[in-house]
Amino acid sequence: MLNLNKFILALLFISSISTIGHSQQKEKSSLKIMTYNIWNGFDWGKDIERKSNLTAWVKAQNPDVLALQELCGYTEEQLKEDALKWGHEYVAILKTEGYPTGITSNQPIIVKDRIKKPFWHGLLHCETYGIDFYIVHLSPSDADIRLKEAQYITKLISENAHKNYLILGDFNAFSPFDAYWMESKPALKDRSKSNEKYSNLRLGEFDYAVISKFLSIPAIDVSINTIMPSNKNFTFPTPALIGKYNNTANSIIKNRQRIDYIFANPELAKKCMKVTFFNQEDTSLLSDHYPVMAEFNTQKTP
């Protein structure tokens, strides 16, 4: 009789654990997606302190999916080693040379395409959580090249019948939604004149064609649901660049801009509950970019 009682108690315990696990899974009502340019792969792995600080910060934010740019010097194994520290078992990387993009997730990832040409840095196309992710890092030096990259990506998306998709990363481009704010920055416009071969300007003016191309798919800039003026949504540069490339504390503030985005198909965009621009002191020295995170409602409509 005693052994029977122990057996029953064991069954009840296992059942309660299963119920708790199922309940916790059921209670998950949102999906947190973050994009982050980590700046030269922490100086190609040499800046251990910055890497440790950024890893701890990402873990504290607890994103479900993280899109990364500038994984310089990384292999997929090294990315997984880092991702496990912030709770992600699954990873994918575009390449192991140059400036790779990558993705980490706490759910399995299906790699659908790794496209290197005709891109400046490449395009990584993956699926996780039933969503197609296009992780981008467009040309940092030329508006015409960026527009060609945007045309390629939007054509690719238009030809694929995705139910849900996200385009996210470092676009190195300005949004027409920010035009009023950007046109008040003549010093930045002067600085954007690259050289005879490349130009970040279009006919001497800020270029809004790249982001407009994505908007025309149509894809929705999910941050438009966030009630914040443009001058609060900046993602670049950070104080980490003070003393580098002729940057001063004053020029960092004057040259603030938004070049990191999360775009979603219209149906998915409707489920976006919140967008956070982490451009405060706690991230100011982690990279030359600030991260952006969007939170989506995953509850099914009855």
Buried (B, 14 or more C-beta within 10 A) or exposed (E): EEEEEEEEEEEEEEEEEEEEEEEEEEEEEEBBBBBBBBBBBBEEEEBEEBBEBBBEBBEEBEBBBBBBBBBBBBEBEBBBEBBEEBEBEBBBBBBEEBBBBBBBBBEEBEEBEBBBEEBBBBBBBBBBBEBBBBBBBBBBBBBBBBBBBBEBBBEBBEEEEBEBBBBBBBBBBBBBBBEEBBEEBEEBBEBBEBEEEBBBBBEEEBBBBBBBBBBEBEBBBBBEBBEEEBBEBBBBBBBBBBEEEEBEEEBBEBBBBBBBBBBBBEEBBEBBBBBBBBBEEEBBBBBBBBBBBBBBBEEEEE
